[in-house]
Amino acid sequence: MLQAFKYSQNQIQTIKLKNEENLKDAIWIDINEPSKKEMRLISQVSSLPVPTLKEIQEIESSSHYESYDNGFQLNCLFLQLIGRDDNSNTNVLFLVSTDKVITICQDEVPELRLLRTYLKKNLLKLYTPKEIFLKLMEMKIDRVADTLEDSYKRLNKIGKSVLSVKSDSIEDAIEDLAQEDDTLGMIRLCLMDTQRDMLMLQKRKSKWLQEDKEEISDILIDIDTLMPHNTFLSEKTDFLMNAAQGFINIQQNKIIKIFSIASVVFLPPTMIASIYGMNFRFMPELHWTVGYPFALVLIAVSGVAPYLFFKKKGWL
């Protein structure tokens, strides 16, 4: 799906796509799940080389960033929080030149969708391709910050569940912690990816980019602020995971301890019952009138005595 915007009459307007002539005046062209026809179309209106669909998916350092005299190409990761088990980082290709910015991605990205909405409602005043690109980077960092804040709240909730030491809640907490750890890993990758992009732009000596050096520096400062927070949450996740596993081990040890003590407590009564259960002909107790009660009392005493001994030692 292709959507395009142009600057006209002191505001951003949506372009009704009829042919390639309509796109020549566009300052932003956004393509989601591009078709071969759409790729050929933007190749005709872009002043920068447009990579193939296969090349767009590559994020190796060799293809991550390309510099041109009149612009640059970036492969940038955006955080996708779809569901509990479907979170991922989505690659978005940016082609930013002096006359337009082109974004290409395979999945719908919330930041792109939100910016399109803002522009359609004239809620933002963006006049150049660079401003659109930098605004998307700011929105990306803002969303990552919100996600970290939500993660902190979820970890606090999980922490209370873990530290309450309820066996029925710890297993669920471990699953939630594993999910949080995966999300924090994707956030860290997203932040590092953006940091690398901004540093690459900052190193460029192009006069065209030097005008926005302050905005780029602000984004880098925001990233430097979020990185330690992400590290803190990762460490907290590890702590809660270790605590949950420790509590599970303690509970298992208690169960094993009970079985061990129970086997010792019942060992003497079992031995006595085994002795008097022998079918030997000559056993003095067989002719006693009180033989049966004596055996019962002896069995009871031999069971209670170890129990009282363990209780006194504090092993129970």
C-alpha positions in Angstrom: 0.0 0.0 0.0 1.4 3.4 -1.1 0.6 6.7 0.5 2.1 10.0 -0.3 2.1 13.6 1.0 3.1 16.9 -0.4 3.6 20.5 0.9 1.1 22.9 -0.6 -0.6 26.0 0.5 1.3 26.2 3.7 0.2 22.7 4.8 0.7 19.0 4.2 -1.8 17.4 1.8 -2.4 13.8 0.8 -1.6 13.0 -2.8 -4.2 11.1 -4.8 -2.2 8.5 -6.6 -3.0 8.3 -10.3 0.4 8.1 -12.0 4.0 8.8 -11.3 3.6 12.5 -12.1 1.6 12.9 -8.9 4.5 11.6 -6.9 7.1 14.1 -8.2 6.0 16.8 -5.8 5.7 14.4 -2.8 8.0 15.1 0.2 7.0 11.8 1.9 6.2 8.5 0.2 5.3 5.7 2.6 4.9 2.1 1.3 3.7 -0.8 3.4 4.1 -4.3 1.9 5.4 -3.0 -1.4 4.6 -4.6 -4.7 6.9 -4.8 -7.6 4.8 -2.2 -9.4 5.1 0.2 -6.5 8.9 -0.4 -6.3 9.2 0.4 -10.0 7.1 3.6 -9.5 9.2 5.0 -6.7 12.4 4.1 -8.6 11.2 6.5 -11.3 10.6 9.4 -8.9 13.4 8.9 -6.4 16.7 10.8 -6.8 18.4 8.1 -4.8 19.0 4.4 -5.8 16.1 2.2 -4.7 17.2 -1.3 -3.4 15.4 -4.5 -4.3 12.9 -6.1 -1.9 15.5 -8.6 -0.9 18.1 -5.9 -0.1 15.6 -4.1 2.1 15.5 -7.0 4.5 19.3 -7.0 5.0 20.6 -5.1 8.0 24.3 -6.1 7.9 26.7 -3.2 8.4 27.6 -3.2 4.7 24.0 -2.4 3.7 22.8 -0.7 6.9 23.8 2.7 5.8 24.6 4.2 2.4 25.6 7.8 1.8 25.1 9.9 -1.3 25.8 13.5 -2.3 22.2 14.5 -2.0 21.0 12.2 0.7 21.4 8.8 2.5 19.8 5.4 2.9 19.1 3.8 6.3 17.8 0.4 7.4 16.2 1.2 10.8 14.6 -1.1 13.3 11.2 -0.2 14.9 9.7 -2.0 17.9 6.6 -4.1 17.1 4.5 -5.0 20.2 1.7 -7.0 18.6 0.9 -9.5 21.3 2.4 -11.6 24.2 4.3 -14.0 21.9 4.5 -11.9 18.7 6.8 -9.0 19.7 9.6 -8.3 17.2 11.7 -5.6 15.6 10.6 -4.5 12.1 13.1 -3.2 9.6 12.1 0.1 7.8 14.1 1.4 4.9 14.6 5.2 4.7 15.6 7.0 1.5 16.1 10.6 2.6 17.1 13.2 -0.1 16.9 16.9 -0.3 13.5 16.8 -2.0 11.7 13.8 -0.4 11.8 11.0 2.1 10.7 7.4 1.2 9.9 4.8 3.8 9.5 1.2 2.9 8.5 -1.7 5.2 6.9 -5.1 5.1 4.7 -4.6 8.3 2.6 -1.8 9.6 4.7 0.4 12.0 2.8 2.3 14.7 5.1 5.4 14.4 4.5 5.7 10.6 0.8 5.2 11.0 0.6 7.8 13.8 2.6 10.3 11.7 0.4 9.8 8.7 -2.7 10.5 10.9 -1.1 13.7 12.3 -0.3 15.0 8.8 -3.7 14.2 7.5 -5.3 16.1 10.3 -2.7 19.0 10.0 -1.6 18.5 13.6 2.1 18.8 12.8 3.9 21.4 10.7 6.7 19.6 8.9 8.1 21.3 5.9 11.1 19.3 4.7 12.0 15.6 4.3 14.6 15.9 7.0 12.0 17.1 9.5 9.8 14.1 8.7 12.7 11.7 9.2 13.8 13.3 12.5 10.2 13.4 13.7 9.9 9.7 13.1 13.1 9.1 15.0 11.8 11.2 17.9 8.5 9.3 17.9 10.4 6.0 17.9 12.4 7.0 21.0 9.3 8.3 22.7 7.5 5.0 22.1 10.5 3.0 23.4 10.5 5.2 26.5 6.8 4.5 27.1 7.5 0.8 26.6 10.2 0.8 29.2 7.9 2.6 31.6 5.2 -0.1 31.0 7.8 -2.8 31.5 8.8 -1.3 34.8 5.2 -1.3 36.0 4.8 -5.0 34.9 8.1 -6.0 36.6 6.9 -4.4 39.9 3.6 -6.4 39.6 5.5 -9.6 38.9 8.0 -8.8 41.7 5.1 -8.7 44.2 3.8 -12.0 42.9 7.3 -13.6 43.2 8.2 -12.3 46.6 4.8 -13.3 48.0 6.2 -16.9 47.6 3.0 -18.5 46.5 3.7 -21.7 44.6 0.7 -21.2 42.3 1.9 -17.8 41.1 5.7 -18.3 40.8 5.4 -20.6 37.7 3.3 -18.0 35.9 5.8 -15.3 37.1 8.7 -17.1 35.4 6.8 -17.2 32.1 6.1 -13.5 32.4 9.7 -12.7 33.3 11.0 -14.6 30.3 8.6 -12.5 28.1 9.8 -9.3 29.7 13.5 -10.3 29.2 12.8 -10.9 25.5 11.1 -7.6 25.1 13.9 -5.7 26.9 16.4 -7.4 24.6 14.5 -6.1 21.5 14.3 -2.6 23.0 18.0 -2.6 23.6 18.6 -3.7 20.0 16.3 -1.0 18.8 18.1 1.7 20.8 21.5 0.5 19.7 20.4 0.5 16.1 19.0 4.1 16.4 22.2 5.2 18.2 24.3 3.8 15.3 22.1 5.6 12.8 22.4 8.9 14.5 26.1 8.6 15.0 26.5 7.9 11.3 24.5 11.0 10.4 26.4 13.1 13.0 29.7 12.1 11.4 28.7 13.2 8.0 30.2 16.5 7.1 27.4 17.4 4.7 26.2 21.0 5.1 22.7 19.7 4.4 22.8 17.6 7.6 24.8 20.0 9.8 21.7 22.3 10.0 20.0 19.6 12.1 23.0 18.7 14.2 21.3 19.9 17.4 18.2 17.6 16.8 20.4 14.6 16.1 22.4 15.4 19.4 19.1 15.5 21.3 18.1 12.1 20.0 21.5 10.7 21.0 21.1 12.2 24.5 17.7 10.6 24.9 19.2 7.2 23.8 22.0 7.6 26.4 19.3 8.2 29.0 17.2 5.2 28.1 20.1 2.7 27.8 20.9 2.6 31.6 17.2 2.3 32.4 17.0 -0.6 30.0 20.0 -2.2 31.7 18.4 -1.6 35.1 15.2 -3.4 34.0 17.2 -6.3 32.6 19.1 -6.7 35.8 15.8 -6.5 37.8 14.4 -9.2 35.5 17.4 -11.4 36.1 17.1 -10.8 39.9 13.4 -11.8 39.9 14.1 -14.8 37.7 16.8 -16.0 40.1 14.5 -15.3 43.1 11.6 -17.2 41.6 13.9 -20.2 40.8 15.3 -20.0 44.4 11.9 -20.1 45.9 10.9 -23.0 43.8 14.1 -24.8 44.9 13.3 -24.0 48.6 9.8 -25.4 48.2 11.1 -28.5 46.5 13.7 -29.0 49.3 10.9 -28.7 51.9 9.0 -31.4 50.2 12.1 -33.6 50.0 12.9 -32.8 53.6 9.4 -33.9 54.7 9.7 -37.2 52.8 13.2 -37.8 54.3 12.0 -37.2 57.9 8.9 -39.2 57.3 10.9 -42.2 56.1 13.1 -41.9 59.3 10.1 -41.6 61.6 8.4 -44.6 60.2 11.6 -46.7 60.0 11.6 -48.0 63.7 7.8 -48.8 63.7 8.3 -50.7 60.4 11.2 -52.6 61.8 9.3 -53.6 65.0 6.2 -54.6 62.9 8.5 -56.7 60.7 10.0 -58.5 63.6 6.7 -59.4 65.2 5.3 -60.3 61.8 7.8 -63.2 61.5 6.3 -66.7 61.6 8.9 -68.4 63.9 7.7 -71.1 66.2 9.5 -69.9 69.2 8.7 -66.3 70.0 8.2 -65.5 73.7 5.9 -62.6 73.0 3.4 -64.8 71.1 2.3 -66.4 74.4 2.0 -63.1 76.3 -1.5 -61.9 77.3 -0.3 -58.3 76.8 1.9 -59.1 73.8 -0.3 -57.4 71.2 -0.8 -54.2 73.2 2.9 -54.2 74.0 3.8 -54.4 70.4 1.4 -51.5 69.5 2.8 -49.3 72.2 6.3 -50.1 71.2 5.5 -49.2 67.6 3.9 -45.9 68.6 6.8 -44.9 70.9 9.4 -45.8 68.3 7.5 -43.5 65.8 6.9 -40.6 68.2 10.4 -40.5 69.7 12.2 -39.6 66.4 9.5 -37.0 65.6 10.0 -35.3 69.0 13.7 -35.4 68.6 13.5 -33.7 65.1 11.1 -31.2 66.5 13.4 -30.3 69.4 16.3 -29.8 66.9 14.2 -27.5 64.8 14.4 -29.7 61.7 10.6 -29.6 61.4 
